[in-house]
């Protein structure tokens, strides 16, 4: 999944652009290093799939 996300056109350098919802109907783009995104993804999996 991360390898696919690294090829997204919104990315800059080695950072992954991720769209998050700040509020209902208010998206925001954040840039994360690959390692930061892996940490975030692992935390999400731990909270929702354990």
mmCIF file of the N, C-alpha and C atoms, coordinates in Angstrom:
data_MODEL
# 
_entry.id   MODEL 
# 
loop_
_atom_site.group_PDB 
_atom_site.id 
_atom_site.type_symbol 
_atom_site.label_atom_id 
_atom_site.label_alt_id 
_atom_site.label_comp_id 
_atom_site.label_asym_id 
_atom_site.label_entity_id 
_atom_site.label_seq_id 
_atom_site.pdbx_PDB_ins_code 
_atom_site.Cartn_x 
_atom_site.Cartn_y 
_atom_site.Cartn_z 
_atom_site.occupancy 
_atom_site.B_iso_or_equiv 
_atom_site.pdbx_formal_charge 
_atom_site.auth_seq_id 
_atom_site.auth_comp_id 
_atom_site.auth_asym_id 
_atom_site.auth_atom_id 
_atom_site.pdbx_PDB_model_num 
ATOM 1   N N  . UNK A 1 1  ? 0.826   -1.187 0.000  1.00 0.00 ? 1  UNK A N  1 
ATOM 2   C CA . UNK A 1 1  ? 0.000   0.000  0.000  1.00 0.00 ? 1  UNK A CA 1 
ATOM 3   C C  . UNK A 1 1  ? 0.876   1.260  0.000  1.00 0.00 ? 1  UNK A C  1 
ATOM 4   N N  . UNK A 1 2  ? 1.885   1.272  0.845  1.00 0.00 ? 2  UNK A N  1 
ATOM 5   C CA . UNK A 1 2  ? 2.750   2.449  0.938  1.00 0.00 ? 2  UNK A CA 1 
ATOM 6   C C  . UNK A 1 2  ? 3.513   2.661  -0.366 1.00 0.00 ? 2  UNK A C  1 
ATOM 7   N N  . UNK A 1 3  ? 3.992   1.583  -0.982 1.00 0.00 ? 3  UNK A N  1 
ATOM 8   C CA . UNK A 1 3  ? 4.705   1.712  -2.251 1.00 0.00 ? 3  UNK A CA 1 
ATOM 9   C C  . UNK A 1 3  ? 3.809   2.360  -3.308 1.00 0.00 ? 3  UNK A C  1 
ATOM 10  N N  . UNK A 1 4  ? 2.539   1.989  -3.335 1.00 0.00 ? 4  UNK A N  1 
ATOM 11  C CA . UNK A 1 4  ? 1.596   2.592  -4.280 1.00 0.00 ? 4  UNK A CA 1 
ATOM 12  C C  . UNK A 1 4  ? 1.376   4.068  -3.968 1.00 0.00 ? 4  UNK A C  1 
ATOM 13  N N  . UNK A 1 5  ? 1.284   4.390  -2.692 1.00 0.00 ? 5  UNK A N  1 
ATOM 14  C CA . UNK A 1 5  ? 1.054   5.773  -2.301 1.00 0.00 ? 5  UNK A CA 1 
ATOM 15  C C  . UNK A 1 5  ? 2.249   6.660  -2.626 1.00 0.00 ? 5  UNK A C  1 
ATOM 16  N N  . UNK A 1 6  ? 3.448   6.095  -2.637 1.00 0.00 ? 6  UNK A N  1 
ATOM 17  C CA . UNK A 1 6  ? 4.642   6.880  -2.950 1.00 0.00 ? 6  UNK A CA 1 
ATOM 18  C C  . UNK A 1 6  ? 4.651   7.377  -4.395 1.00 0.00 ? 6  UNK A C  1 
ATOM 19  N N  . UNK A 1 7  ? 3.863   6.748  -5.266 1.00 0.00 ? 7  UNK A N  1 
ATOM 20  C CA . UNK A 1 7  ? 3.821   7.155  -6.667 1.00 0.00 ? 7  UNK A CA 1 
ATOM 21  C C  . UNK A 1 7  ? 2.717   8.172  -6.965 1.00 0.00 ? 7  UNK A C  1 
ATOM 22  N N  . UNK A 1 8  ? 1.957   8.570  -5.954 1.00 0.00 ? 8  UNK A N  1 
ATOM 23  C CA . UNK A 1 8  ? 0.863   9.518  -6.149 1.00 0.00 ? 8  UNK A CA 1 
ATOM 24  C C  . UNK A 1 8  ? 1.402   10.881 -6.586 1.00 0.00 ? 8  UNK A C  1 
ATOM 25  N N  . UNK A 1 9  ? 0.713   11.533 -7.500 1.00 0.00 ? 9  UNK A N  1 
ATOM 26  C CA . UNK A 1 9  ? 1.172   12.810 -8.051 1.00 0.00 ? 9  UNK A CA 1 
ATOM 27  C C  . UNK A 1 9  ? 1.123   13.962 -7.052 1.00 0.00 ? 9  UNK A C  1 
ATOM 28  N N  . UNK A 1 10 ? 0.386   13.819 -5.946 1.00 0.00 ? 10 UNK A N  1 
ATOM 29  C CA . UNK A 1 10 ? 0.312   14.888 -4.942 1.00 0.00 ? 10 UNK A CA 1 
ATOM 30  C C  . UNK A 1 10 ? 1.539   14.926 -4.038 1.00 0.00 ? 10 UNK A C  1 
ATOM 31  N N  . UNK A 1 11 ? 2.326   13.865 -4.047 1.00 0.00 ? 11 UNK A N  1 
ATOM 32  C CA . UNK A 1 11 ? 3.492   13.788 -3.177 1.00 0.00 ? 11 UNK A CA 1 
ATOM 33  C C  . UNK A 1 11 ? 4.567   14.779 -3.581 1.00 0.00 ? 11 UNK A C  1 
ATOM 34  N N  . UNK A 1 12 ? 5.386   15.158 -2.603 1.00 0.00 ? 12 UNK A N  1 
ATOM 35  C CA . UNK A 1 12 ? 6.546   15.992 -2.872 1.00 0.00 ? 12 UNK A CA 1 
ATOM 36  C C  . UNK A 1 12 ? 7.769   15.309 -2.285 1.00 0.00 ? 12 UNK A C  1 
ATOM 37  N N  . UNK A 1 13 ? 8.851   15.270 -3.054 1.00 0.00 ? 13 UNK A N  1 
ATOM 38  C CA . UNK A 1 13 ? 10.073  14.601 -2.632 1.00 0.00 ? 13 UNK A CA 1 
ATOM 39  C C  . UNK A 1 13 ? 9.752   13.190 -2.153 1.00 0.00 ? 13 UNK A C  1 
ATOM 40  N N  . UNK A 1 14 ? 10.084  12.882 -0.921 1.00 0.00 ? 14 UNK A N  1 
ATOM 41  C CA . UNK A 1 14 ? 9.825   11.538 -0.402 1.00 0.00 ? 14 UNK A CA 1 
ATOM 42  C C  . UNK A 1 14 ? 8.685   11.547 0.613  1.00 0.00 ? 14 UNK A C  1 
ATOM 43  N N  . UNK A 1 15 ? 7.838   12.569 0.559  1.00 0.00 ? 15 UNK A N  1 
ATOM 44  C CA . UNK A 1 15 ? 6.733   12.672 1.492  1.00 0.00 ? 15 UNK A CA 1 
ATOM 45  C C  . UNK A 1 15 ? 5.432   12.229 0.833  1.00 0.00 ? 15 UNK A C  1 
ATOM 46  N N  . UNK A 1 16 ? 4.606   11.582 1.628  1.00 0.00 ? 16 UNK A N  1 
ATOM 47  C CA . UNK A 1 16 ? 3.310   11.093 1.174  1.00 0.00 ? 16 UNK A CA 1 
ATOM 48  C C  . UNK A 1 16 ? 2.251   12.138 1.516  1.00 0.00 ? 16 UNK A C  1 
ATOM 49  N N  . UNK A 1 17 ? 1.477   12.537 0.516  1.00 0.00 ? 17 UNK A N  1 
ATOM 50  C CA . UNK A 1 17 ? 0.370   13.471 0.737  1.00 0.00 ? 17 UNK A CA 1 
ATOM 51  C C  . UNK A 1 17 ? -0.856  12.656 1.135  1.00 0.00 ? 17 UNK A C  1 
ATOM 52  N N  . UNK A 1 18 ? -1.409  12.992 2.281  1.00 0.00 ? 18 UNK A N  1 
ATOM 53  C CA . UNK A 1 18 ? -2.575  12.274 2.780  1.00 0.00 ? 18 UNK A CA 1 
ATOM 54  C C  . UNK A 1 18 ? -3.687  13.287 3.038  1.00 0.00 ? 18 UNK A C  1 
ATOM 55  N N  . UNK A 1 19 ? -4.889  12.976 2.621  1.00 0.00 ? 19 UNK A N  1 
ATOM 56  C CA . UNK A 1 19 ? -6.031  13.856 2.836  1.00 0.00 ? 19 UNK A CA 1 
ATOM 57  C C  . UNK A 1 19 ? -6.749  13.397 4.089  1.00 0.00 ? 19 UNK A C  1 
ATOM 58  N N  . UNK A 1 20 ? -6.936  14.324 5.027  1.00 0.00 ? 20 UNK A N  1 
ATOM 59  C CA . UNK A 1 20 ? -7.656  14.023 6.266  1.00 0.00 ? 20 UNK A CA 1 
ATOM 60  C C  . UNK A 1 20 ? -8.828  14.982 6.395  1.00 0.00 ? 20 UNK A C  1 
ATOM 61  N N  . UNK A 1 21 ? -9.825  14.594 7.160  1.00 0.00 ? 21 UNK A N  1 
ATOM 62  C CA . UNK A 1 21 ? -10.950 15.481 7.432  1.00 0.00 ? 21 UNK A CA 1 
ATOM 63  C C  . UNK A 1 21 ? -10.703 16.200 8.748  1.00 0.00 ? 21 UNK A C  1 
ATOM 64  N N  . UNK A 1 22 ? -10.563 17.522 8.678  1.00 0.00 ? 22 UNK A N  1 
ATOM 65  C CA . UNK A 1 22 ? -10.385 18.330 9.875  1.00 0.00 ? 22 UNK A CA 1 
ATOM 66  C C  . UNK A 1 22 ? -11.724 18.459 10.593 1.00 0.00 ? 22 UNK A C  1 
ATOM 67  N N  . UNK A 1 23 ? -12.741 18.736 9.802  1.00 0.00 ? 23 UNK A N  1 
ATOM 68  C CA . UNK A 1 23 ? -14.127 18.794 10.261 1.00 0.00 ? 23 UNK A CA 1 
ATOM 69  C C  . UNK A 1 23 ? -14.986 18.183 9.162  1.00 0.00 ? 23 UNK A C  1 
ATOM 70  N N  . UNK A 1 24 ? -16.255 18.018 9.432  1.00 0.00 ? 24 UNK A N  1 
ATOM 71  C CA . UNK A 1 24 ? -17.151 17.511 8.410  1.00 0.00 ? 24 UNK A CA 1 
ATOM 72  C C  . UNK A 1 24 ? -17.093 18.427 7.195  1.00 0.00 ? 24 UNK A C  1 
ATOM 73  N N  . UNK A 1 25 ? -16.834 17.857 6.043  1.00 0.00 ? 25 UNK A N  1 
ATOM 74  C CA . UNK A 1 25 ? -16.755 18.561 4.767  1.00 0.00 ? 25 UNK A CA 1 
ATOM 75  C C  . UNK A 1 25 ? -15.619 19.582 4.708  1.00 0.00 ? 25 UNK A C  1 
ATOM 76  N N  . UNK A 1 26 ? -14.555 19.392 5.514  1.00 0.00 ? 26 UNK A N  1 
ATOM 77  C CA . UNK A 1 26 ? -13.403 20.295 5.489  1.00 0.00 ? 26 UNK A CA 1 
ATOM 78  C C  . UNK A 1 26 ? -12.116 19.468 5.416  1.00 0.00 ? 26 UNK A C  1 
ATOM 79  N N  . UNK A 1 27 ? -11.747 19.034 4.192  1.00 0.00 ? 27 UNK A N  1 
ATOM 80  C CA . UNK A 1 27 ? -10.540 18.227 4.050  1.00 0.00 ? 27 UNK A CA 1 
ATOM 81  C C  . UNK A 1 27 ? -9.279  19.080 4.124  1.00 0.00 ? 27 UNK A C  1 
ATOM 82  N N  . UNK A 1 28 ? -8.190  18.430 4.488  1.00 0.00 ? 28 UNK A N  1 
ATOM 83  C CA . UNK A 1 28 ? -6.891  19.078 4.542  1.00 0.00 ? 28 UNK A CA 1 
ATOM 84  C C  . UNK A 1 28 ? -5.846  18.069 4.067  1.00 0.00 ? 28 UNK A C  1 
ATOM 85  N N  . UNK A 1 29 ? -4.836  18.552 3.354  1.00 0.00 ? 29 UNK A N  1 
ATOM 86  C CA . UNK A 1 29 ? -3.757  17.684 2.892  1.00 0.00 ? 29 UNK A CA 1 
ATOM 87  C C  . UNK A 1 29 ? -2.575  17.843 3.832  1.00 0.00 ? 29 UNK A C  1 
ATOM 88  N N  . UNK A 1 30 ? -2.085  16.713 4.348  1.00 0.00 ? 30 UNK A N  1 
ATOM 89  C CA . UNK A 1 30 ? -0.886  16.738 5.183  1.00 0.00 ? 30 UNK A CA 1 
ATOM 90  C C  . UNK A 1 30 ? 0.211   15.943 4.478  1.00 0.00 ? 30 UNK A C  1 
ATOM 91  N N  . UNK A 1 31 ? 1.451   16.334 4.698  1.00 0.00 ? 31 UNK A N  1 
ATOM 92  C CA . UNK A 1 31 ? 2.589   15.628 4.124  1.00 0.00 ? 31 UNK A CA 1 
ATOM 93  C C  . UNK A 1 31 ? 3.308   14.877 5.234  1.00 0.00 ? 31 UNK A C  1 
ATOM 94  N N  . UNK A 1 32 ? 3.536   13.591 5.012  1.00 0.00 ? 32 UNK A N  1 
ATOM 95  C CA . UNK A 1 32 ? 4.203   12.745 5.993  1.00 0.00 ? 32 UNK A CA 1 
ATOM 96  C C  . UNK A 1 32 ? 5.371   12.026 5.338  1.00 0.00 ? 32 UNK A C  1 
ATOM 97  N N  . UNK A 1 33 ? 6.462   11.902 6.074  1.00 0.00 ? 33 UNK A N  1 
ATOM 98  C CA . UNK A 1 33 ? 7.554   11.059 5.608  1.00 0.00 ? 33 UNK A CA 1 
ATOM 99  C C  . UNK A 1 33 ? 7.065   9.616  5.611  1.00 0.00 ? 33 UNK A C  1 
ATOM 100 N N  . UNK A 1 34 ? 7.695   8.768  4.825  1.00 0.00 ? 34 UNK A N  1 
ATOM 101 C CA . UNK A 1 34 ? 7.285   7.364  4.730  1.00 0.00 ? 34 UNK A CA 1 
ATOM 102 C C  . UNK A 1 34 ? 7.229   6.721  6.115  1.00 0.00 ? 34 UNK A C  1 
ATOM 103 N N  . UNK A 1 35 ? 8.217   6.977  6.953  1.00 0.00 ? 35 UNK A N  1 
ATOM 104 C CA . UNK A 1 35 ? 8.262   6.385  8.296  1.00 0.00 ? 35 UNK A CA 1 
ATOM 105 C C  . UNK A 1 35 ? 7.113   6.891  9.170  1.00 0.00 ? 35 UNK A C  1 
ATOM 106 N N  . UNK A 1 36 ? 6.791   8.190  9.057  1.00 0.00 ? 36 UNK A N  1 
ATOM 107 C CA . UNK A 1 36 ? 5.676   8.751  9.813  1.00 0.00 ? 36 UNK A CA 1 
ATOM 108 C C  . UNK A 1 36 ? 4.361   8.112  9.386  1.00 0.00 ? 36 UNK A C  1 
ATOM 109 N N  . UNK A 1 37 ? 4.195   7.922  8.082  1.00 0.00 ? 37 UNK A N  1 
ATOM 110 C CA . UNK A 1 37 ? 2.965   7.309  7.583  1.00 0.00 ? 37 UNK A CA 1 
ATOM 111 C C  . UNK A 1 37 ? 2.849   5.869  8.051  1.00 0.00 ? 37 UNK A C  1 
ATOM 112 N N  . UNK A 1 38 ? 3.966   5.125  8.045  1.00 0.00 ? 38 UNK A N  1 
ATOM 113 C CA . UNK A 1 38 ? 3.944   3.742  8.533  1.00 0.00 ? 38 UNK A CA 1 
ATOM 114 C C  . UNK A 1 38 ? 3.533   3.697  9.996  1.00 0.00 ? 38 UNK A C  1 
ATOM 115 N N  . UNK A 1 39 ? 4.048   4.617  10.813 1.00 0.00 ? 39 UNK A N  1 
ATOM 116 C CA . UNK A 1 39 ? 3.690   4.678  12.233 1.00 0.00 ? 39 UNK A CA 1 
ATOM 117 C C  . UNK A 1 39 ? 2.202   4.966  12.391 1.00 0.00 ? 39 UNK A C  1 
ATOM 118 N N  . UNK A 1 40 ? 1.703   5.955  11.645 1.00 0.00 ? 40 UNK A N  1 
ATOM 119 C CA . UNK A 1 40 ? 0.287   6.314  11.688 1.00 0.00 ? 40 UNK A CA 1 
ATOM 120 C C  . UNK A 1 40 ? -0.581  5.121  11.283 1.00 0.00 ? 40 UNK A C  1 
ATOM 121 N N  . UNK A 1 41 ? -0.209  4.448  10.205 1.00 0.00 ? 41 UNK A N  1 
ATOM 122 C CA . UNK A 1 41 ? -0.980  3.308  9.721  1.00 0.00 ? 41 UNK A CA 1 
ATOM 123 C C  . UNK A 1 41 ? -0.997  2.178  10.743 1.00 0.00 ? 41 UNK A C  1 
ATOM 124 N N  . UNK A 1 42 ? 0.129   1.892  11.353 1.00 0.00 ? 42 UNK A N  1 
ATOM 125 C CA . UNK A 1 42 ? 0.195   0.840  12.373 1.00 0.00 ? 42 UNK A CA 1 
ATOM 126 C C  . UNK A 1 42 ? -0.649  1.184  13.593 1.00 0.00 ? 42 UNK A C  1 
ATOM 127 N N  . UNK A 1 43 ? -0.644  2.454  14.003 1.00 0.00 ? 43 UNK A N  1 
ATOM 128 C CA . UNK A 1 43 ? -1.482  2.877  15.131 1.00 0.00 ? 43 UNK A CA 1 
ATOM 129 C C  . UNK A 1 43 ? -2.960  2.711  14.788 1.00 0.00 ? 43 UNK A C  1 
ATOM 130 N N  . UNK A 1 44 ? -3.334  3.098  13.581 1.00 0.00 ? 44 UNK A N  1 
ATOM 131 C CA . UNK A 1 44 ? -4.717  2.967  13.140 1.00 0.00 ? 44 UNK A CA 1 
ATOM 132 C C  . UNK A 1 44 ? -5.140  1.502  13.148 1.00 0.00 ? 44 UNK A C  1 
ATOM 133 N N  . UNK A 1 45 ? -4.294  0.626  12.598 1.00 0.00 ? 45 UNK A N  1 
ATOM 134 C CA . UNK A 1 45 ? -4.623  -0.803 12.578 1.00 0.00 ? 45 UNK A CA 1 
ATOM 135 C C  . UNK A 1 45 ? -4.775  -1.344 13.981 1.00 0.00 ? 45 UNK A C  1 
ATOM 136 N N  . UNK A 1 46 ? -3.898  -0.927 14.897 1.00 0.00 ? 46 UNK A N  1 
ATOM 137 C CA . UNK A 1 46 ? -3.966  -1.388 16.279 1.00 0.00 ? 46 UNK A CA 1 
ATOM 138 C C  . UNK A 1 46 ? -5.241  -0.954 16.989 1.00 0.00 ? 46 UNK A C  1 
ATOM 139 N N  . UNK A 1 47 ? -5.701  0.244  16.692 1.00 0.00 ? 47 UNK A N  1 
ATOM 140 C CA . UNK A 1 47 ? -6.900  0.776  17.338 1.00 0.00 ? 47 UNK A CA 1 
ATOM 141 C C  . UNK A 1 47 ? -8.186  0.187  16.762 1.00 0.00 ? 47 UNK A C  1 
ATOM 142 N N  . UNK A 1 48 ? -8.183  -0.166 15.496 1.00 0.00 ? 48 UNK A N  1 
ATOM 143 C CA . UNK A 1 48 ? -9.436  -0.566 14.839 1.00 0.00 ? 48 UNK A CA 1 
ATOM 144 C C  . UNK A 1 48 ? -9.538  -2.032 14.477 1.00 0.00 ? 48 UNK A C  1 
ATOM 145 N N  . UNK A 1 49 ? -8.426  -2.761 14.537 1.00 0.00 ? 49 UNK A N  1 
ATOM 146 C CA . UNK A 1 49 ? -8.468  -4.151 14.112 1.00 0.00 ? 49 UNK A CA 1 
ATOM 147 C C  . UNK A 1 49 ? -7.895  -5.102 15.139 1.00 0.00 ? 49 UNK A C  1 
ATOM 148 N N  . UNK A 1 50 ? -7.909  -4.728 16.407 1.00 0.00 ? 50 UNK A N  1 
ATOM 149 C CA . UNK A 1 50 ? -7.389  -5.645 17.432 1.00 0.00 ? 50 UNK A CA 1 
ATOM 150 C C  . UNK A 1 50 ? -8.507  -6.284 18.216 1.00 0.00 ? 50 UNK A C  1 
# 
